[in-house]
């Protein structure tokens, strides 16, 4: 692993479970800095802003700048800004991270009340949103049935928590897809946009950058598709039994970030 100079790190299931940090979290980042290994934290979770993630890490005793945090909400909003003009109406089913990312790029975000009053959006974007309600999904469905483009932040069916796997963005996308018959455009992992953005931020290349994640279908498959080495940690969704049964195989497997830190040289 001596060739690895940069890491793209997933967060949920790798660095923490819900509000519980992984054992050895602060020591892991100390190790990366001692070895001068660059890192970007790249998550499919679109519910929070980079500032909120930085604050969460600070509570865990880890100092990470916002510029080193890349969410699928940021990648989604960047994609939309490349396709649509500022001022375009967007209906968001998502948390603060996706809402702020869309507004920051000049889009006009419609409310449920706007949609029920007859306004329609050119785009409906859906991400992980713990506070989502039936009216949110209903308004999104109305807009899509009127012709709005359906865009999903990521396809994760679940997200890891201290209680085990819970419904993720992919589950929310499936709800809207079932209601509308429309398949969404997916932005996050395993698609290439987050990996490309992360490597730009790191100044890295596929030869010296590795992806660290806990989910075979997004983290590992996406890293393989991006042409970078992949590292699976078994502290999140994927078990050794899952790995043995899968066609998606990482380059390296570790129990957790502590074991990974000990292997870095």
Kinemage of the C-alpha trace (Angstrom):
@kinemage 1
@onewidth
@group {chain A} dominant
@subgroup {mainchain}
@vectorlist {calphas} color= white
{ca unk a 1} P 0.000 0.000 0.000
{ca unk a 2} L 3.051 2.270 -0.168
{ca unk a 3} L 1.812 3.857 -3.411
{ca unk a 4} L -1.295 5.310 -1.733
{ca unk a 5} L -0.833 9.042 -1.107
{ca unk a 6} L -4.526 10.065 -0.958
{ca unk a 7} L -7.692 8.543 0.460
{ca unk a 8} L -11.299 9.184 -0.471
{ca unk a 9} L -13.149 8.268 2.713
{ca unk a 10} L -16.794 7.359 3.027
{ca unk a 11} L -18.251 8.481 6.363
{ca unk a 12} L -21.338 6.534 7.492
{ca unk a 13} L -20.192 3.049 8.455
{ca unk a 14} L -16.514 3.949 8.088
{ca unk a 15} L -15.930 6.852 10.490
{ca unk a 16} L -19.076 6.505 12.592
{ca unk a 17} L -22.430 4.803 13.106
{ca unk a 18} L -25.069 7.498 13.496
{ca unk a 19} L -23.862 9.662 16.379
{ca unk a 20} L -21.324 7.122 17.593
{ca unk a 21} L -17.723 7.546 16.371
{ca unk a 22} L -15.721 4.491 15.417
{ca unk a 23} L -13.107 3.473 17.991
{ca unk a 24} L -9.775 5.081 17.156
{ca unk a 25} L -11.275 7.810 14.973
{ca unk a 26} L -9.058 10.667 16.192
{ca unk a 27} L -5.990 8.434 16.095
{ca unk a 28} L -6.792 7.465 12.505
{ca unk a 29} L -6.659 11.081 11.318
{ca unk a 30} L -3.518 11.699 13.362
{ca unk a 31} L -1.951 8.753 11.538
{ca unk a 32} L -2.931 10.119 8.129
{ca unk a 33} L -1.360 13.479 8.926
{ca unk a 34} L 1.814 11.839 10.270
{ca unk a 35} L 2.158 9.952 6.991
{ca unk a 36} L 1.251 13.038 4.911
{ca unk a 37} L -1.649 11.173 3.317
{ca unk a 38} L -4.238 13.530 1.835
{ca unk a 39} L -7.922 12.861 2.327
{ca unk a 40} L -11.368 13.924 1.183
{ca unk a 41} L -14.469 12.716 2.995
{ca unk a 42} L -16.961 11.800 0.294
{ca unk a 43} L -20.434 10.703 1.291
{ca unk a 44} L -23.588 9.801 -0.563
{ca unk a 45} L -25.557 11.209 2.374
{ca unk a 46} L -27.061 14.465 1.098
{ca unk a 47} L -28.881 15.530 4.257
{ca unk a 48} L -26.156 17.684 5.833
{ca unk a 49} L -23.885 20.524 4.725
{ca unk a 50} L -20.070 20.318 4.790
{ca unk a 51} L -20.161 22.711 7.752
{ca unk a 52} L -22.457 20.364 9.672
{ca unk a 53} L -20.175 17.405 8.980
{ca unk a 54} L -17.132 19.422 10.075
{ca unk a 55} L -18.943 20.287 13.316
{ca unk a 56} L -19.843 16.629 13.878
{ca unk a 57} L -16.220 15.606 13.442
{ca unk a 58} L -15.161 18.368 15.830
{ca unk a 59} L -17.471 16.848 18.470
{ca unk a 60} L -15.586 13.599 17.938
{ca unk a 61} L -12.263 15.383 18.486
{ca unk a 62} L -11.264 15.562 14.810
{ca unk a 63} L -10.476 18.790 12.949
{ca unk a 64} L -11.375 18.532 9.245
{ca unk a 65} L -11.819 21.611 7.008
{ca unk a 66} L -15.067 22.015 5.072
{ca unk a 67} L -13.090 21.932 1.828
{ca unk a 68} L -12.199 18.306 2.586
{ca unk a 69} L -15.868 17.265 2.820
{ca unk a 70} L -17.703 16.362 -0.384
{ca unk a 71} L -21.369 15.350 -0.236
{ca unk a 72} L -23.629 14.002 -2.955
{ca unk a 73} L -25.797 17.104 -2.482
{ca unk a 74} L -22.870 19.284 -3.581
{ca unk a 75} L -22.199 17.003 -6.547
{ca unk a 76} L -25.895 17.001 -7.466
{ca unk a 77} L -26.200 20.786 -7.352
{ca unk a 78} L -23.022 21.142 -9.435
{ca unk a 79} L -24.453 18.767 -12.021
{ca unk a 80} L -27.742 20.673 -12.181
{ca unk a 81} L -25.967 24.024 -12.512
{ca unk a 82} L -24.165 22.645 -15.544
{ca unk a 83} L -27.492 21.677 -17.110
{ca unk a 84} L -29.861 24.506 -16.090
{ca unk a 85} L -29.783 28.277 -15.676
{ca unk a 86} L -29.918 30.052 -12.330
{ca unk a 87} L -33.505 30.835 -11.391
{ca unk a 88} L -34.814 27.461 -12.592
{ca unk a 89} L -37.496 26.116 -10.250
{ca unk a 90} L -36.464 23.036 -8.263
{ca unk a 91} L -38.458 20.984 -5.791
{ca unk a 92} L -36.210 19.352 -3.193
{ca unk a 93} L -37.033 16.303 -1.117
{ca unk a 94} L -33.952 16.456 1.069
{ca unk a 95} L -32.341 17.910 4.128
{ca unk a 96} L -30.402 21.089 4.752
{ca unk a 97} L -27.404 19.872 2.765
{ca unk a 98} L -29.344 19.466 -0.476
{ca unk a 99} L -31.538 22.520 0.104
{ca unk a 100} L -28.556 24.820 0.672
{ca unk a 101} L -26.524 23.343 -2.186
{ca unk a 102} L -29.379 24.011 -4.621
{ca unk a 103} L -30.040 27.531 -3.333
{ca unk a 104} L -26.330 28.418 -3.271
{ca unk a 105} L -26.185 27.828 -7.014
{ca unk a 106} L -29.032 30.214 -7.731
{ca unk a 107} L -31.956 27.871 -8.215
{ca unk a 108} L -35.443 28.832 -7.039
{ca unk a 109} L -36.572 26.216 -4.526
{ca unk a 110} L -40.325 25.575 -4.424
{ca unk a 111} L -42.155 24.626 -1.249
{ca unk a 112} L -44.896 22.028 -0.894
{ca unk a 113} L -47.360 24.913 -0.665
{ca unk a 114} L -46.065 26.368 -3.949
{ca unk a 115} L -46.647 23.066 -5.724
{ca unk a 116} L -50.113 22.578 -4.229
{ca unk a 117} L -50.961 26.129 -5.344
{ca unk a 118} L -50.213 25.190 -8.957
{ca unk a 119} L -46.533 26.023 -9.483
{ca unk a 120} L -44.371 23.321 -11.003
{ca unk a 121} L -40.660 22.642 -10.979
{ca unk a 122} L -38.367 21.860 -13.884
{ca unk a 123} L -36.420 19.512 -11.605
{ca unk a 124} L -37.272 17.304 -8.640
{ca unk a 125} L -34.237 16.154 -6.690
{ca unk a 126} L -34.478 13.582 -3.922
{ca unk a 127} L -31.905 12.663 -1.281
{ca unk a 128} L -31.701 11.151 2.173
{ca unk a 129} L -34.037 13.093 4.461
{ca unk a 130} L -34.920 11.841 7.927
{ca unk a 131} L -37.684 14.433 8.301
{ca unk a 132} L -39.382 13.612 4.980
{ca unk a 133} L -43.191 13.557 5.077
{ca unk a 134} L -45.926 12.331 2.769
{ca unk a 135} L -46.581 15.881 1.454
{ca unk a 136} L -42.913 16.095 0.349
{ca unk a 137} L -43.193 12.947 -1.724
{ca unk a 138} L -46.652 13.922 -2.972
{ca unk a 139} L -45.441 17.320 -4.209
{ca unk a 140} L -42.442 15.727 -5.910
{ca unk a 141} L -44.709 13.197 -7.576
{ca unk a 142} L -47.018 15.962 -8.824
{ca unk a 143} L -44.104 17.841 -10.423
{ca unk a 144} L -42.637 14.740 -12.076
{ca unk a 145} L -46.052 13.773 -13.436
{ca unk a 146} L -46.162 17.259 -14.994
{ca unk a 147} L -42.835 16.684 -16.717
{ca unk a 148} L -40.156 17.667 -14.169
{ca unk a 149} L -36.807 15.916 -14.438
{ca unk a 150} L -36.256 13.413 -11.633
{ca unk a 151} L -32.721 13.498 -10.162
{ca unk a 152} L -31.469 11.421 -7.214
{ca unk a 153} L -28.466 12.260 -5.086
{ca unk a 154} L -27.469 8.604 -4.680
{ca unk a 155} L -28.855 5.060 -4.877
{ca unk a 156} L -27.963 3.812 -1.358
{ca unk a 157} L -30.870 1.563 -0.304
{ca unk a 158} L -29.898 1.865 3.370
{ca unk a 159} L -27.624 3.814 5.676
{ca unk a 160} L -25.857 2.323 8.693
{ca unk a 161} L -26.848 3.335 12.204
{ca unk a 162} L -26.304 2.158 15.739
{ca unk a 163} L -29.635 0.296 15.295
{ca unk a 164} L -28.564 -1.452 12.089
{ca unk a 165} L -29.431 -0.577 8.465
{ca unk a 166} L -32.213 2.009 8.024
{ca unk a 167} L -33.922 3.281 4.818
{ca unk a 168} L -31.575 5.380 2.693
{ca unk a 169} L -31.918 7.656 -0.318
{ca unk a 170} L -32.399 4.715 -2.663
{ca unk a 171} L -35.482 3.675 -0.704
{ca unk a 172} L -36.909 7.199 -1.071
{ca unk a 173} L -36.125 7.206 -4.809
{ca unk a 174} L -37.905 3.854 -5.167
{ca unk a 175} L -41.012 5.331 -3.533
{ca unk a 176} L -41.163 8.217 -6.019
{ca unk a 177} L -40.219 6.002 -8.972
{ca unk a 178} L -43.009 3.589 -8.080
{ca unk a 179} L -45.493 6.467 -7.846
{ca unk a 180} L -44.461 8.089 -11.143
{ca unk a 181} L -43.050 5.313 -13.319
{ca unk a 182} L -40.044 7.584 -13.973
{ca unk a 183} L -36.475 6.374 -13.413
{ca unk a 184} L -34.231 9.023 -11.794
{ca unk a 185} L -30.870 10.269 -12.985
{ca unk a 186} L -28.417 9.242 -10.229
{ca unk a 187} L -25.495 11.528 -9.307
{ca unk a 188} L -23.640 10.014 -6.342
{ca unk a 189} L -21.564 6.867 -5.915
{ca unk a 190} L -21.095 4.585 -7.779
{ca unk a 191} L -21.222 7.255 -10.518
{ca unk a 192} L -17.984 9.008 -11.504
{ca unk a 193} L -18.701 12.621 -10.479
{ca unk a 194} L -17.810 12.412 -6.781
{ca unk a 195} L -14.608 10.460 -7.484
{ca unk a 196} L -13.504 12.960 -10.128
{ca unk a 197} L -14.271 15.921 -7.874
{ca unk a 198} L -12.466 14.330 -4.928
{ca unk a 199} L -9.323 13.682 -6.956
{ca unk a 200} L -9.361 17.269 -8.218
{ca unk a 201} L -9.523 18.522 -4.629
{ca unk a 202} L -6.686 16.221 -3.617
{ca unk a 203} L -4.527 16.892 -6.647
{ca unk a 204} L -4.441 13.113 -6.890
{ca unk a 205} L -4.423 10.560 -9.674
{ca unk a 206} L -6.016 7.122 -10.019
{ca unk a 207} L -2.561 5.667 -9.411
{ca unk a 208} L -2.024 7.250 -5.976
{ca unk a 209} L -5.590 7.616 -4.657
{ca unk a 210} L -7.721 4.911 -3.011
{ca unk a 211} L -11.384 4.708 -2.058
{ca unk a 212} L -12.262 3.558 1.477
{ca unk a 213} L -15.845 2.458 2.040
{ca unk a 214} L -18.175 -0.048 3.651
{ca unk a 215} L -20.622 -0.680 0.809
{ca unk a 216} L -19.742 -2.882 -2.157
{ca unk a 217} L -22.389 -1.579 -4.541
{ca unk a 218} L -21.448 2.108 -4.250
{ca unk a 219} L -18.075 2.729 -2.584
{ca unk a 220} L -16.205 -0.248 -4.013
{ca unk a 221} L -17.993 -0.566 -7.349
{ca unk a 222} L -17.616 3.176 -7.892
{ca unk a 223} L -13.928 3.111 -7.058
{ca unk a 224} L -13.363 0.200 -9.424
{ca unk a 225} L -15.235 2.032 -12.200
{ca unk a 226} L -13.129 5.143 -11.532
{ca unk a 227} L -9.979 3.060 -11.928
{ca unk a 228} L -8.664 3.577 -8.390
{ca unk a 229} L -7.641 1.050 -5.717
{ca unk a 230} L -10.428 0.143 -3.315
{ca unk a 231} L -10.390 -0.581 0.410
{ca unk a 232} L -13.355 -2.215 2.133
{ca unk a 233} L -13.841 -1.866 5.879
{ca unk a 234} L -16.187 -4.323 7.574
{ca unk a 235} L -17.409 -1.853 10.194
{ca unk a 236} L -20.508 -0.842 8.227
{ca unk a 237} L -22.994 -2.541 5.922
{ca unk a 238} L -20.901 -5.280 4.301
{ca unk a 239} L -20.061 -8.486 6.158
{ca unk a 240} L -17.488 -11.130 5.240
{ca unk a 241} L -20.372 -13.335 4.102
{ca unk a 242} L -21.627 -10.575 1.785
{ca unk a 243} L -18.130 -10.157 0.393
{ca unk a 244} L -17.722 -13.874 -0.265
{ca unk a 245} L -20.993 -13.944 -2.215
{ca unk a 246} L -20.292 -10.814 -4.295
{ca unk a 247} L -18.811 -10.344 -7.756
{ca unk a 248} L -17.562 -6.921 -6.563
{ca unk a 249} L -14.185 -7.448 -4.913
{ca unk a 250} L -12.002 -4.726 -3.320
{ca unk a 251} L -8.230 -4.615 -3.486
{ca unk a 252} L -7.892 -4.595 0.310
{ca unk a 253} L -10.134 -5.601 3.219
{ca unk a 254} L -9.813 -4.443 6.835
{ca unk a 255} L -12.016 -4.858 9.875
{ca unk a 256} L -12.056 -1.123 10.608
{ca unk a 257} L -10.092 2.128 10.287
{ca unk a 258} L -7.787 1.163 13.150
{ca unk a 259} L -6.614 -1.901 11.253
{ca unk a 260} L -6.311 0.212 8.096
{ca unk a 261} L -4.222 2.821 9.915
{ca unk a 262} L -1.843 0.132 11.131
{ca unk a 263} L -1.376 -1.096 7.532
{ca unk a 264} L -0.510 2.337 6.124
{ca unk a 265} L 3.190 3.057 5.773
